[in-house]
Amino acid sequence: MLLSELKTGESAVITKVKGYGAFRKRLNEMGFVRGKVVKAVKNAPLNDPIEYSIMGYEISLRRQEAAFIEIVSLEEAANIVGVSGSARDAEEAFAKHWEGRDKHIHVAFVGNPNAGKTTLFNYMSGAQEHVGNYGGVTVDAKSATFRFEGYEFNVVDLPGTYSISAYSNEEKYVREYIMNNAPDVVINVVDASNLERNLYLSTQLIDMDVKGVIALNMYDELERSGATFNYQEMGRMIGMPMMPTIGSKGKGVKELLREVIEVYEGRSETVRHIHINYGKEIEDSIVAIRAELKDEKDLTCNMSPRFLSLMLLEGDKEALEFVQRDHSREKLLKVVKERVERIETMYGENVESVITDTKYGFISGALKETYKESPVNRRRKTEYIDAIVTHKLFGFPIFLLFLFVTFFATFSLGSYPMEWIEAGVGALGEFVDNQMSAGPLKDLLVDGIIGGVGSVIVFLPNILILFLFISFMEDTGYMARAAFIMDKLMHKLGLHGKSFIPMIMGFGCNVPAIMSTRMLENRSDRILTILINPFMSCSARLPVYILLVGAFFKDYAALVLFGIYLFGILAAIVMAKLFKRVLFHKQEVPFVMELPPYRMPTLRTTVRHMWSKGEQYLKKMGGIIMFASILIWALGYFPVDKELEAQYDEKKAEVTRAYEATITSGVGNAEMLKEEQDAKLESLHRQVVSERQENSYISRLGRALEPIWTPLGFDWKAGVSLLTGVAAKEVVVSTMAVLYLGEEVAEEDDGANATLKMCLREHGFTPITAIIFMIFVLLYSPCFATLIAIGKEIGMKWAFFVMGYTTVLAWCVCFVLKQVLDLII
């Protein structure tokens, strides 16, 4: 009897709650659990929904939802347990009676044709099957009932099918049976000798959010082939336990049934619901569609909203008809259409192909972790490429070579447009300098805004080139291979290889990299990955590196840049190992690292990805970097020393009078005299700016903190630059430009950035200082945006911890490194 059949005013005892995972869990949380008494209070005016009373609460359920709850009447329950009295007495007696007594488990068999499903079913059931022709479909399905270890199994052998996409009658029937009958456990029979193909159906069951056990049938063929398979680990990865069976001989059948009981009773430690990640665009589309389905209880009470969203994106005809059976739902269909067009425009192929490719990538990633192929192996294009790029000897060198080429191109190719932008910034500064009269506003524009922002914007080409390579890695599928290559090392740190993906993303920006750790299901793994992610040199640090590398290591630029990035990876490895021992002792939960098929990305997609990052960089120019540049200029300009300004005005007037007197006397070339006068005025301006800074607010702050920086070989200006870099790492360069460009240099050169390099050399920066400075920028506190992202993801206490420990680590490492380098060099 079903709860939906209970008449108003009558009471009953719940015997079973069916439905897919999330739906069943929601019912359980509302109090609908086995052994509880429920009463039908009243029906709505249209007989739907129905109000029930349970555990002292009044709860409303739709009739369709109530049909997933099995009951026995209160009288029947009282007769079963042999009591008479109140409902409470019957409830307690019934719950006590249920323990250790026969329980009914509804099991559905699904699997590919010729996977040995029926053979296994017949052995398990003793061939007590009933062949029936189910209404509306020309499909045979077998059912049987038998007892095993105190449980009554009602087993249904569904038609063999490669998928449940509803293209054929078999597929349609299997899918509808699982959704409408909600079996307690699904046994997915898999041909163990052809795992990759057979597991495709398993991924669809994962999307449906059903409880399942995978029977690895014909496991003897896998063993004979020479292959090895860690099926326990695989089961933990996908959230479904796996049991080897040989249906023809009955081997493993009892173990399979015992595992079904464990899953049914909720005792299996392997069972967990996972989400197959289909990529940002599709995942965003699923979220958008689920938002439209949120209040459509009649659509989602017997199937997972995620699964329905995927079917709609794939253009499944049955799903489209299903959502329109009551009314048109034009808004929902409009959202689906827009998302489909967006996905297909981005990928250049239909959504179904993209999802299918991702599923096989999911399977391939899981098998990479757990399955070792026999010597005779079928090769495909992706496998041929993987044979090289993920080779145990060549894979790591190829990965390092790819990184080296990335940094070489970033510095070398980016140097040409960088020079053009630098010249443009210099020309703009000179134009403003010539057109405006002297005063604070002129100094603000030339030294603050143009000098500060311009010193950072020149690195835009380098940033774009870096993101071009990162985009290529992501779009081709090599990013996942990079994670696979690092898998063994990550495991030694107590992490999965997939943790390396946020680390690689950190080369672009730490904020999205930290957000991407949501893919890690274990919280300890996630926190640990976040704690070490700031050591990945984000693009914001690149301007600092390129400035100092260009000033002191131009002949070895790519090598030094490559070394800095590797140092960051090494620091992350060391700290991960330390944190794993000190803070996180619990073994990580396994999960699948997807290996999608290789694709050659379109130029349009890659350029769009690259430019979106460049656009963010430009927005920073007009936001935090401009604000920081103005603030640093103001702190360096004020307070105004009127006596110093008066002396400056007097000296400037003397230079002007001397020039005019020389011109009047007719001695010397007028053009040369004009150049000489301009040079003297510029030198005088640099002197007054330098003196102004020495008495400024920022100087007082810098000198107060100078004892912190002196052991590292930095002056107060370098220290202040690092301090402001906590806001955004690009601000380090703009601060240095504002502070150091006030110094007079021994030679002139074109471009503000070239002049800044000379100012650094003139001001005591050496190759050793440059190395120490870059290491400090690499290691110390991440920017405010990253700290906020950490706070949102795992809590502000961790954000403050990251800020503190990275800064202390940076100082200690740089102090030791300086002592060592001073001894060696």
DADA-V925769 format. One record per residue. SS is DSSP state (hx for helix, st for strand, lp for the rest). OMEGA is omega in degrees with one decimal (NA if undefined). Layout:
# DADA-V925769
SS & OMEGA
SS & OMEGA
This chain:
# DADA-V925769
lp & -178.9
st & -179.2
hx & -179.6
hx & -178.9
hx & -178.1
lp & -177.1
lp & -179.4
lp & 178.7
lp & -179.0
lp & 178.6
st & -179.9
st & 177.8
st & -178.4
st & 178.2
st & -178.5
st & 173.5
st & -177.5
lp & 178.5
lp & 178.9
lp & -168.6
hx & -174.1
hx & 179.3
hx & 179.5
hx & 179.3
hx & 179.5
hx & 177.4
hx & 178.7
hx & -179.3
hx & 178.1
lp & 177.3
lp & -179.7
lp & 179.6
lp & -176.5
lp & 177.1
lp & -179.0
lp & 178.2
st & 178.9
st & -179.0
st & 175.5
st & -175.2
st & -179.2
st & 175.8
st & 172.2
lp & -178.5
lp & 179.2
lp & 178.7
lp & 177.3
lp & 7.9
lp & -178.6
st & 178.1
st & 179.7
st & 175.3
st & 179.7
st & 177.9
lp & 176.7
lp & -179.7
st & 173.7
st & -175.5
st & 179.6
st & 176.4
st & 170.4
lp & -179.7
hx & -179.8
hx & 177.7
hx & -178.6
hx & -179.8
lp & 179.4
lp & -179.1
st & 178.9
st & -174.9
st & 163.3
st & -178.8
st & -178.4
hx & 178.5
hx & 179.2
hx & 179.6
hx & -179.9
hx & 178.7
hx & -179.2
hx & -175.1
hx & 174.9
lp & 177.8
lp & 172.2
lp & -177.1
lp & -175.3
lp & 176.6
hx & 179.7
hx & 178.1
hx & -179.5
hx & -179.0
hx & -178.6
hx & -179.6
hx & -179.1
hx & 179.3
hx & 179.0
hx & -179.7
hx & -173.6
hx & -177.1
lp & 176.3
lp & 179.7
lp & 179.4
lp & 176.9
st & -175.3
st & 178.6
st & 178.0
st & -175.7
st & 175.3
st & 175.4
st & 172.4
st & 179.2
st & 177.7
lp & 172.4
lp & 177.0
lp & 175.0
lp & -178.8
lp & -175.9
hx & -177.6
hx & 176.9
hx & 178.9
hx & 179.7
hx & -177.6
hx & 178.5
hx & -178.0
hx & -173.9
hx & -176.1
lp & 179.0
lp & 178.2
lp & -174.8
lp & 174.7
st & -178.8
st & -178.6
st & 176.9
st & -171.8
lp & -171.5
lp & 174.0
lp & -179.4
lp & 177.3
lp & -175.1
lp & 174.7
st & 173.8
st & -175.7
st & 176.9
st & -179.7
st & 177.7
st & 177.4
st & -179.6
st & 178.3
st & 176.7
lp & 174.7
lp & 179.6
st & 174.3
st & -178.5
st & 170.1
st & -170.0
st & 177.5
st & 178.6
st & -177.0
lp & -177.9
lp & 176.9
lp & -178.6
lp & 179.3
lp & 178.9
lp & 175.9
lp & -178.3
lp & 175.9
lp & 173.7
lp & 179.9
lp & 178.1
hx & 179.9
hx & -179.1
hx & 180.0
hx & -177.9
hx & -178.3
hx & -178.3
hx & -178.7
hx & 179.4
hx & -178.7
hx & -177.5
hx & -172.7
hx & -177.5
hx & 174.6
lp & 178.2
lp & -179.4
lp & 179.8
st & 174.1
st & 173.4
st & 178.7
st & -178.4
st & -174.4
st & 173.5
st & -175.0
hx & -179.9
hx & 179.6
hx & -170.6
hx & -172.8
hx & -179.9
hx & -175.2
hx & -175.8
hx & 177.0
hx & 177.0
hx & 178.9
hx & 179.4
hx & 177.6
hx & 175.3
hx & 175.8
hx & 178.8
hx & -180.0
hx & 178.5
lp & 177.0
lp & 173.6
lp & -176.0
st & 171.6
st & 179.6
st & 176.7
st & 179.1
st & -174.3
st & -177.2
lp & -178.0
hx & 178.0
hx & 178.1
hx & 176.7
hx & -178.8
hx & 179.6
hx & -177.9
lp & -178.4
lp & 179.2
lp & 174.9
st & -174.1
st & 175.9
lp & -172.3
hx & 177.4
hx & 179.6
hx & 178.3
hx & 178.7
hx & 178.1
hx & -179.7
hx & -173.5
hx & 176.0
lp & 177.5
lp & 177.7
st & 178.9
st & 179.5
st & 176.7
st & 177.6
lp & 170.2
st & -171.5
lp & -176.6
lp & -178.6
lp & 179.1
lp & -179.2
st & 177.4
lp & -176.8
hx & 179.1
hx & 178.1
hx & 178.3
hx & 179.7
hx & 177.5
hx & 178.0
hx & 175.9
hx & 178.3
hx & 179.4
hx & 179.4
hx & -179.7
hx & -177.9
lp & 178.8
lp & -178.3
lp & -176.4
lp & 178.8
lp & -178.4
lp & -173.2
lp & 173.2
lp & -179.3
lp & 177.9
lp & 173.2
lp & 171.8
lp & -177.4
lp & -177.0
lp & -178.5
lp & -171.9
hx & -174.5
hx & -179.2
hx & 178.5
hx & 176.6
hx & 178.8
hx & 177.6
hx & 178.6
hx & -179.3
hx & -179.6
hx & 178.9
hx & 177.2
hx & 177.7
hx & -179.0
hx & -171.1
lp & -176.8
lp & -179.3
lp & -175.9
hx & -178.7
hx & 177.7
hx & -170.4
hx & -178.5
lp & -180.0
lp & 173.1
lp & -179.5
lp & 176.7
hx & 178.6
hx & 179.7
hx & 178.0
hx & 178.1
hx & 178.7
hx & 179.5
hx & 178.2
hx & 177.8
hx & -179.9
lp & -179.6
lp & -179.9
lp & -175.8
hx & 179.8
hx & -179.9
hx & 179.4
hx & 176.9
hx & -179.2
hx & -176.8
hx & -179.1
lp & -173.6
lp & 179.8
lp & 178.0
lp & -167.5
lp & -177.0
lp & -174.6
hx & -178.7
hx & 178.6
hx & -178.4
hx & 177.5
hx & 177.6
hx & 179.6
hx & -177.8
hx & -179.8
hx & -178.9
hx & 178.2
hx & 179.8
hx & -179.6
hx & -179.6
hx & -176.8
hx & 175.4
hx & -178.0
hx & -174.0
hx & -179.7
lp & 176.5
lp & -174.6
lp & -174.1
hx & -178.0
hx & 179.4
hx & -179.8
hx & -179.5
hx & 178.7
hx & 178.8
hx & -179.7
hx & 177.5
hx & 179.0
hx & 173.4
hx & 176.1
hx & 179.8
hx & -178.6
hx & 178.4
hx & 179.1
hx & -179.2
hx & 176.4
hx & -177.4
hx & -165.6
hx & -170.3
st & 175.8
st & -174.5
lp & 172.8
lp & -177.9
lp & 179.0
lp & -171.8
lp & 176.2
lp & -175.9
lp & 171.0
lp & -176.8
hx & 179.9
hx & -178.7
hx & 177.1
hx & 179.1
hx & -179.9
hx & 179.6
hx & -179.7
hx & -170.8
hx & 176.6
lp & 178.9
lp & -174.3
lp & 176.6
lp & -173.9
hx & -173.9
hx & -177.6
hx & 175.4
hx & 178.3
hx & 178.6
hx & 178.4
hx & 177.2
hx & 179.5
hx & 177.4
hx & -179.5
hx & 177.9
hx & 178.5
hx & -177.1
hx & 177.0
hx & 178.9
hx & 179.8
hx & -178.3
hx & -172.3
hx & -179.0
hx & -179.2
hx & -176.7
hx & -177.1
hx & 176.5
hx & 177.3
hx & 178.5
hx & 179.8
hx & 179.3
hx & 179.6
hx & 178.0
hx & 178.6
hx & 178.2
hx & 178.3
hx & 179.4
hx & 178.5
hx & 179.1
hx & 179.5
hx & 179.4
hx & 179.8
hx & -179.9
hx & -178.5
hx & -173.9
hx & -175.1
lp & 175.4
lp & -176.3
lp & 178.0
lp & -177.9
hx & -178.5
hx & 177.8
hx & 179.2
hx & 178.9
hx & -177.4
hx & -174.5
hx & -174.0
hx & -176.7
hx & -173.1
hx & -177.2
hx & 179.7
hx & -177.5
hx & -178.7
hx & -178.9
hx & 180.0
hx & -179.9
hx & -175.9
hx & 179.9
lp & -178.4
lp & 179.3
hx & 179.0
hx & 179.3
hx & 179.1
hx & -178.8
hx & 179.6
hx & 178.0
hx & -179.7
hx & 175.1
hx & -180.0
hx & 179.0
hx & 177.9
hx & 179.3
hx & 178.4
hx & -178.0
hx & -172.8
hx & -179.8
hx & -175.9
lp & -178.4
hx & -179.9
hx & 179.1
hx & 178.7
hx & 176.8
hx & 176.8
hx & 179.4
hx & 179.8
hx & -178.4
lp & -173.0
hx & -176.6
hx & 178.4
hx & -179.8
hx & 177.5
hx & 178.5
hx & 177.7
lp & -177.4
lp & 179.5
lp & 174.3
lp & 179.3
lp & -178.2
lp & 176.2
hx & -179.1
hx & -179.8
hx & 174.1
hx & 179.1
hx & 177.1
hx & 178.6
hx & 178.2
lp & 174.7
lp & 176.5
lp & 178.8
lp & -177.5
hx & -176.2
hx & 177.1
hx & 178.3
hx & 179.5
hx & 177.7
hx & -178.5
hx & 178.0
hx & 175.3
hx & 177.7
hx & 180.0
lp & -172.9
lp & 179.5
lp & -174.5
hx & 179.3
hx & 176.9
hx & -177.8
hx & 179.4
hx & -179.2
hx & 178.7
hx & 178.9
hx & -177.8
hx & -177.2
hx & -176.5
hx & 179.7
lp & 177.8
lp & 173.8
lp & -174.0
lp & -179.9
lp & -177.1
hx & 179.6
hx & 178.3
hx & -175.5
hx & 177.4
hx & 178.8
hx & -179.4
hx & -175.9
hx & 177.6
hx & -175.3
hx & 177.1
hx & 178.2
hx & -178.5
hx & -171.0
hx & -175.6
lp & -172.9
hx & -177.7
hx & -179.1
hx & -170.5
hx & -175.5
hx & -178.5
hx & 179.5
hx & 179.2
hx & 177.4
hx & 179.9
hx & 179.1
hx & 179.6
hx & 178.0
hx & 178.0
hx & 177.4
hx & 177.9
hx & 178.9
hx & 178.2
hx & 179.1
hx & -179.9
hx & -178.2
hx & -177.7
hx & 177.4
hx & 179.0
hx & -179.4
hx & -179.1
hx & -179.1
hx & 179.6
hx & -172.0
hx & -170.9
lp & -171.8
lp & -178.6
lp & -173.7
lp & 178.7
lp & -178.1
lp & 176.2
lp & -179.5
lp & 176.4
lp & -171.1
lp & 171.4
lp & -173.7
lp & 174.6
lp & -176.8
lp & 177.2
lp & 178.8
lp & 174.8
lp & 171.6
lp & -175.2
lp & 176.3
lp & 179.8
hx & -178.8
hx & -178.6
hx & -178.3
hx & -179.5
hx & 179.4
hx & 178.2
hx & -178.8
hx & -175.0
hx & 178.0
hx & 176.7
hx & 177.4
hx & 178.8
hx & 176.7
hx & 179.5
hx & 179.9
hx & 178.0
hx & 176.1
hx & -179.0
hx & -178.1
hx & -178.8
hx & -171.1
hx & -176.4
hx & 176.7
hx & 178.9
hx & -179.4
hx & 179.9
hx & 178.6
hx & -180.0
hx & 179.6
hx & 178.1
hx & -177.8
hx & 178.7
hx & 178.0
hx & -177.2
hx & -175.7
lp & -0.3
lp & -178.4
lp & 176.5
lp & -174.8
hx & 178.8
hx & 177.9
hx & 179.9
hx & 179.7
hx & 177.3
hx & 179.3
hx & 179.9
hx & -179.6
hx & 179.3
hx & 178.0
hx & 178.6
hx & 178.1
hx & 178.6
hx & -179.1
hx & 179.8
hx & 179.1
hx & -180.0
hx & -178.7
hx & 179.1
hx & 179.6
hx & 179.3
hx & -178.6
hx & -178.5
hx & 178.0
lp & -179.8
lp & 175.9
lp & -179.9
lp & -174.5
hx & -178.1
hx & 178.8
hx & 178.7
hx & 178.9
hx & 178.8
hx & 179.2
hx & 178.7
hx & -180.0
hx & 179.4
hx & 178.7
hx & 179.2
hx & 178.2
hx & 178.5
hx & 178.7
hx & 179.1
hx & 179.4
hx & -179.7
hx & -177.0
hx & 177.0
hx & 179.4
hx & 179.5
hx & 178.7
hx & 179.5
hx & -177.9
hx & -178.5
lp & -173.1
lp & 176.9
hx & -176.5
hx & 176.9
hx & 179.3
hx & 178.2
hx & -178.3
hx & -178.3
hx & 176.5
hx & -179.2
lp & -175.3
hx & 177.5
hx & 178.1
hx & -172.2
hx & -175.5
hx & 178.8
lp & -179.7
lp & 179.2
lp & -178.0
lp & 171.4
lp & -174.6
hx & -179.2
hx & 175.9
hx & 178.7
hx & 178.4
hx & 178.4
hx & 177.5
hx & 180.0
hx & 179.8
hx & -179.9
lp & 176.3
lp & 177.5
lp & 177.0
lp & -172.9
lp & 176.8
hx & -177.6
hx & 176.9
hx & -178.7
hx & -179.1
hx & 177.6
hx & 177.7
hx & 179.4
hx & -179.1
hx & -175.3
hx & -173.3
hx & -179.2
lp & 172.5
lp & -178.7
lp & 175.9
lp & -179.2
lp & -174.9
lp & -177.8
lp & 179.2
lp & 178.4
lp & 179.2
lp & 174.1
lp & -179.2
hx & -176.5
hx & 176.5
hx & 177.7
hx & 178.5
hx & 178.0
hx & 179.1
hx & 178.6
hx & 179.3
hx & 178.8
hx & 179.8
hx & -172.9
lp & 171.8
lp & 176.2
lp & 177.7
lp & 175.4
hx & 178.8
hx & 178.2
hx & -179.7
hx & 178.4
hx & -179.4
hx & -178.2
hx & 179.8
hx & 178.5
hx & 179.4
hx & 178.1
hx & 178.7
hx & -168.6
hx & -168.5
lp & -169.6
lp & 175.0
lp & -176.3
lp & -178.6
hx & -178.4
hx & 178.7
hx & 179.0
hx & 177.6
hx & 178.3
hx & 177.9
hx & 179.6
hx & -179.6
hx & -175.4
hx & -174.2
hx & 176.9
lp & -176.0
hx & 178.9
hx & 176.9
hx & 178.2
hx & 178.0
hx & 177.2
hx & 178.7
hx & 179.8
hx & -177.5
hx & -173.1
hx & 179.5
hx & -180.0
hx & 177.4
hx & 178.8
hx & -179.6
hx & -178.5
hx & -177.7
hx & -179.4
hx & -178.7
hx & 178.1
hx & 178.7
hx & -178.3
hx & 179.2
hx & 179.1
hx & -179.0
hx & -178.7
hx & 177.4
hx & 178.3
hx & -176.1
hx & -174.1
lp & NA
